[in-house]
């Protein structure tokens, strides 16, 4: 990496607004998704990779993968004047071709550049019993009655099962997803993230047959559901019981919030999350001023 990982890790630890996706560990995982362009400036560390839009015709820079907040972290919270200067520095380094994804509590949201918003859903884990809908309760009972169990996927055979279920999901989807992750990508997560206790694969099983899977990352007091898959016809309530069991595990770890992640505008997915009692939160993307690059990102429906 271009930035000393010790400096990066210290800045990550000292930033109350930092997310899992602004960690040096996650940046290592994404090494094959674009050339590293991260930099340190005035004790501010910026995760950054080169990206290409419009089938490779437009080159720019992005703080992490689309849909999740990342952005700069710092050894200490910078003053507003420094933040304003920071954005000018980033603009100069990238020639105005940048996308920086932020959570709403980041001090770096104070910028004059354009911003667009993406919605995620959050649930305070301790409130799940009183917030869950009656329909979701019925689904949980069905899953329990059928004997579904949920467990962390730690063994080699568990990891293989997760990848097989993902392949089943890919084959089922009529529309090709914006990004397909290869086995090496998940293997790096297993080798880099899991030993640091920053994430875990989970699988819902029935009689040794996987039904539904989830990959969850941990950041401070928040757990983030980042990736999931299921077989073609999982048993009733398998997905509901999977997330419910994960939340129980997260509460035991001392985490307080479960982030269900963006829903890509799919109403059914949003209803599933809201059935647990999750409420919407808007993350933001700061878009560089380069006209063609920024306009393509804002107008694109394919990312």
C-alpha positions as CSV (number, residue, x, y, z in Angstrom):
1,X,0.0,0.0,0.0
2,X,1.1,3.6,-0.6
3,X,0.3,4.5,3.0
4,X,2.1,3.0,6.0
5,X,-0.5,0.5,7.5
6,X,0.5,1.5,11.0
7,X,-0.4,5.1,10.4
8,X,-3.6,4.0,8.6
9,X,-4.6,1.8,11.4
10,X,-4.0,4.5,14.0
11,X,-6.1,7.0,12.0
12,X,-8.8,4.4,11.6
13,X,-8.9,3.8,15.4
14,X,-8.9,7.5,16.2
15,X,-11.8,8.4,13.9
16,X,-15.2,8.0,15.5
17,X,-16.8,8.1,12.0
18,X,-14.6,5.4,10.5
19,X,-16.3,2.4,9.0
20,X,-15.0,-1.1,8.3
21,X,-14.7,-0.1,4.6
22,X,-12.2,2.6,5.5
23,X,-9.8,0.1,7.2
24,X,-6.5,-0.9,5.8
25,X,-7.6,-4.6,6.0
26,X,-10.5,-4.0,3.6
27,X,-8.2,-2.1,1.3
28,X,-6.0,-5.1,1.1
29,X,-8.9,-7.3,0.2
30,X,-9.9,-5.1,-2.7
31,X,-6.4,-5.1,-4.2
32,X,-7.4,-6.5,-7.6
33,X,-10.3,-4.0,-8.1
34,X,-8.1,-1.1,-9.1
35,X,-4.6,0.4,-8.7
36,X,-3.9,1.7,-5.2
37,X,-4.1,5.5,-5.1
38,X,-4.4,6.0,-1.3
39,X,-2.5,8.9,0.2
40,X,-1.8,10.6,3.6
41,X,-2.0,14.3,3.8
42,X,-1.8,16.4,7.0
43,X,-2.5,13.3,9.2
44,X,-5.5,12.4,7.0
45,X,-5.5,9.0,5.3
46,X,-7.6,8.6,2.2
47,X,-8.5,5.1,0.9
48,X,-8.5,5.4,-2.9
49,X,-8.4,3.2,-5.9
50,X,-8.3,3.9,-9.6
51,X,-11.6,3.0,-11.3
52,X,-12.9,3.0,-14.9
53,X,-16.5,4.0,-15.9
54,X,-18.3,3.9,-19.2
55,X,-16.7,0.5,-20.2
56,X,-13.2,1.8,-19.5
57,X,-13.5,5.2,-21.3
58,X,-13.6,7.3,-18.2
59,X,-10.8,6.9,-15.5
60,X,-11.3,8.2,-12.0
61,X,-10.8,7.4,-8.3
62,X,-13.1,5.9,-5.7
63,X,-12.8,5.5,-1.9
64,X,-14.2,1.9,-2.0
65,X,-16.8,-0.2,-3.7
66,X,-20.1,1.4,-4.5
67,X,-22.9,1.2,-1.9
68,X,-20.8,1.2,1.3
69,X,-19.3,4.2,3.2
70,X,-15.6,4.6,3.4
71,X,-13.8,7.9,3.0
72,X,-10.9,9.6,4.8
73,X,-9.9,8.9,8.4
74,X,-7.6,11.1,10.5
75,X,-5.3,10.9,13.5
76,X,-7.5,13.7,15.0
77,X,-10.7,15.3,14.0
78,X,-9.7,18.1,11.6
79,X,-11.0,21.7,11.7
80,X,-13.4,22.9,9.1
81,X,-10.7,24.9,7.4
82,X,-8.5,21.8,7.1
83,X,-11.4,19.8,5.7
84,X,-12.0,22.5,3.0
85,X,-8.3,22.4,2.2
86,X,-8.4,18.6,2.1
87,X,-11.2,18.6,-0.6
88,X,-9.1,21.0,-2.7
89,X,-6.1,18.7,-2.4
90,X,-8.2,15.7,-3.4
91,X,-9.6,17.6,-6.4
92,X,-6.0,18.5,-7.5
93,X,-4.7,15.0,-7.1
94,X,-7.5,13.4,-9.0
95,X,-8.2,16.2,-11.5
96,X,-11.7,16.4,-10.2
97,X,-12.5,12.7,-11.0
98,X,-13.4,11.2,-7.6
99,X,-16.2,9.4,-5.8
100,X,-15.9,9.4,-2.0
101,X,-18.6,7.4,-0.1
102,X,-19.3,8.7,3.4
103,X,-21.5,8.0,6.4
104,X,-23.6,10.9,7.6
105,X,-21.6,11.3,10.8
106,X,-18.3,12.0,8.9
107,X,-16.9,15.5,9.3
108,X,-15.8,15.3,5.7
109,X,-19.4,15.6,4.5
110,X,-18.9,19.4,4.8
111,X,-18.0,20.1,1.2
112,X,-19.1,22.3,-1.6
113,X,-18.9,19.5,-4.2
114,X,-22.0,17.7,-5.4
115,X,-23.4,14.9,-3.3
116,X,-25.8,12.0,-4.1
117,X,-27.4,9.8,-1.5
118,X,-27.9,6.1,-1.1
119,X,-30.2,4.5,1.5
120,X,-29.4,1.7,3.9
121,X,-31.5,0.3,6.7
122,X,-30.4,0.1,10.4
123,X,-31.8,-1.7,13.4
124,X,-30.8,-1.2,17.1
125,X,-30.2,-4.8,18.0
126,X,-31.6,-4.6,21.5
127,X,-35.0,-3.4,20.0
128,X,-35.4,-6.3,17.6
129,X,-38.0,-8.2,19.8
130,X,-40.4,-5.2,20.0
131,X,-39.8,-4.0,16.4
132,X,-40.2,-7.2,14.5
133,X,-43.4,-7.6,12.5
134,X,-46.0,-10.4,13.1
135,X,-45.2,-11.9,9.6
136,X,-41.5,-12.1,10.4
137,X,-42.3,-13.7,13.7
138,X,-44.3,-16.4,11.8
139,X,-41.4,-16.9,9.5
140,X,-39.0,-17.4,12.4
141,X,-41.3,-20.0,13.9
142,X,-41.5,-21.9,10.6
143,X,-37.7,-22.0,10.4
144,X,-37.3,-23.2,14.0
145,X,-40.0,-25.8,13.5
146,X,-38.3,-27.2,10.4
147,X,-35.0,-27.5,12.3
148,X,-32.9,-24.9,10.6
149,X,-29.8,-24.0,12.5
150,X,-27.4,-21.0,11.9
151,X,-23.6,-21.2,12.5
152,X,-20.5,-19.3,11.6
153,X,-18.8,-20.8,8.5
154,X,-15.3,-21.5,9.8
155,X,-14.3,-24.9,8.2
156,X,-13.0,-25.4,4.7
157,X,-16.2,-27.3,3.8
158,X,-18.3,-24.4,5.1
159,X,-16.4,-21.9,2.9
160,X,-16.9,-24.2,-0.1
161,X,-20.6,-24.4,0.7
162,X,-20.9,-20.6,0.8
163,X,-19.3,-20.3,-2.6
164,X,-21.6,-23.0,-4.1
165,X,-24.7,-21.2,-2.8
166,X,-23.4,-17.9,-4.3
167,X,-23.0,-19.7,-7.7
168,X,-26.6,-20.9,-7.4
169,X,-27.7,-17.4,-6.8
170,X,-25.8,-16.0,-9.7
171,X,-27.3,-18.6,-12.1
172,X,-30.8,-17.7,-10.8
173,X,-30.6,-14.0,-11.3
174,X,-32.1,-12.9,-14.7
175,X,-30.1,-9.6,-14.7
176,X,-26.4,-9.8,-14.4
177,X,-25.3,-8.1,-11.2
178,X,-23.1,-5.0,-11.5
179,X,-20.2,-6.9,-9.9
180,X,-19.4,-10.6,-9.6
181,X,-16.9,-11.6,-7.0
182,X,-14.5,-14.4,-7.7
183,X,-13.4,-17.1,-5.3
184,X,-10.0,-15.3,-4.7
185,X,-11.9,-12.3,-3.4
186,X,-13.7,-14.3,-0.7
187,X,-10.5,-16.1,0.0
188,X,-8.7,-12.9,0.9
189,X,-11.6,-12.0,3.1
190,X,-11.2,-15.3,4.9
191,X,-7.4,-14.8,5.2
192,X,-7.2,-11.1,6.0
193,X,-10.5,-10.1,7.7
194,X,-11.5,-13.2,9.8
195,X,-8.2,-13.5,11.7
196,X,-8.6,-9.9,12.8
197,X,-12.1,-10.7,14.1
198,X,-13.5,-8.0,11.8
199,X,-16.0,-10.3,10.0
200,X,-17.7,-13.7,9.7
201,X,-19.4,-15.9,7.1
202,X,-22.7,-17.4,8.4
203,X,-24.8,-20.2,6.9
204,X,-28.3,-21.4,7.7
205,X,-28.4,-25.2,7.5
206,X,-31.0,-27.9,7.3
207,X,-29.7,-31.5,7.7
208,X,-26.3,-30.4,6.4
209,X,-27.7,-28.7,3.4
210,X,-27.1,-24.9,3.2
211,X,-30.2,-22.8,2.7
212,X,-29.1,-19.2,3.0
213,X,-25.8,-17.4,3.6
214,X,-24.5,-14.0,4.8
215,X,-21.2,-12.2,5.1
216,X,-21.1,-9.7,7.9
217,X,-18.4,-7.3,8.9
218,X,-17.9,-5.6,12.3
219,X,-17.0,-2.0,12.9
220,X,-16.9,-0.6,16.4
221,X,-20.5,-0.9,17.6
222,X,-22.0,-1.8,14.2
223,X,-22.4,-5.0,12.3
224,X,-22.8,-4.6,8.5
225,X,-24.5,-7.2,6.3
226,X,-22.5,-6.9,3.1
227,X,-23.1,-10.0,1.0
228,X,-25.6,-12.9,0.9
229,X,-26.9,-15.7,-1.2
230,X,-29.5,-18.5,-1.1
231,X,-30.4,-21.7,-2.8
232,X,-33.2,-21.7,-5.4
233,X,-36.0,-22.8,-3.0
234,X,-34.8,-22.3,0.6
235,X,-37.1,-23.6,3.4
236,X,-39.6,-21.0,4.7
237,X,-38.1,-18.5,7.0
238,X,-34.5,-19.5,6.4
239,X,-33.4,-16.0,5.5
240,X,-35.3,-14.5,8.4
241,X,-33.8,-16.9,10.9
242,X,-30.4,-16.3,9.4
243,X,-30.4,-12.6,10.1
244,X,-32.1,-13.0,13.5
245,X,-29.5,-15.5,14.6
246,X,-26.7,-13.2,13.4
247,X,-28.2,-10.4,15.4
248,X,-28.2,-12.6,18.5
249,X,-24.5,-13.4,17.9
250,X,-23.7,-9.7,17.4
251,X,-25.4,-8.7,20.6
252,X,-23.3,-11.3,22.4
253,X,-20.2,-9.6,20.9
254,X,-21.3,-6.3,22.3
255,X,-22.4,-4.7,19.0
256,X,-25.4,-2.4,19.1
257,X,-26.5,-1.7,15.5
258,X,-27.2,-4.1,12.6
259,X,-26.8,-2.4,9.2
260,X,-28.8,-4.3,6.5
261,X,-27.0,-2.4,3.7
262,X,-28.5,-0.9,0.6
263,X,-31.4,-2.5,-1.3
264,X,-30.6,-1.4,-4.8
265,X,-34.1,0.2,-5.1
266,X,-35.8,-3.2,-4.7
267,X,-39.0,-2.7,-2.8
268,X,-39.3,-6.4,-1.7
269,X,-35.8,-6.3,-0.2
270,X,-36.7,-3.0,1.7
271,X,-39.9,-4.6,3.1
272,X,-37.9,-7.6,4.3
273,X,-35.5,-5.3,6.2
274,X,-38.3,-3.1,7.5
275,X,-40.1,-6.3,8.8
276,X,-37.3,-6.6,11.4
277,X,-38.0,-3.0,12.4
278,X,-35.0,-1.5,10.5
279,X,-35.2,2.2,9.6
280,X,-33.7,4.1,6.7
281,X,-30.4,6.0,6.9
282,X,-28.9,7.9,4.0
283,X,-25.2,7.6,3.2
284,X,-23.7,10.1,0.7
285,X,-21.3,10.1,-2.1
286,X,-19.2,13.2,-2.8
287,X,-18.8,13.5,-6.6
288,X,-15.8,15.3,-8.1
289,X,-16.3,18.4,-10.3
290,X,-15.0,16.8,-13.5
291,X,-18.0,17.3,-15.7
292,X,-18.1,14.2,-17.9
293,X,-16.9,11.8,-15.1
294,X,-19.4,13.1,-12.5
295,X,-22.3,13.4,-14.9
296,X,-21.8,9.8,-16.0
297,X,-21.8,8.5,-12.4
298,X,-24.9,10.4,-11.4
299,X,-26.8,9.4,-14.5
300,X,-25.6,5.8,-14.7
301,X,-28.1,3.0,-13.8
302,X,-25.6,0.2,-14.1
303,X,-23.2,0.5,-11.1
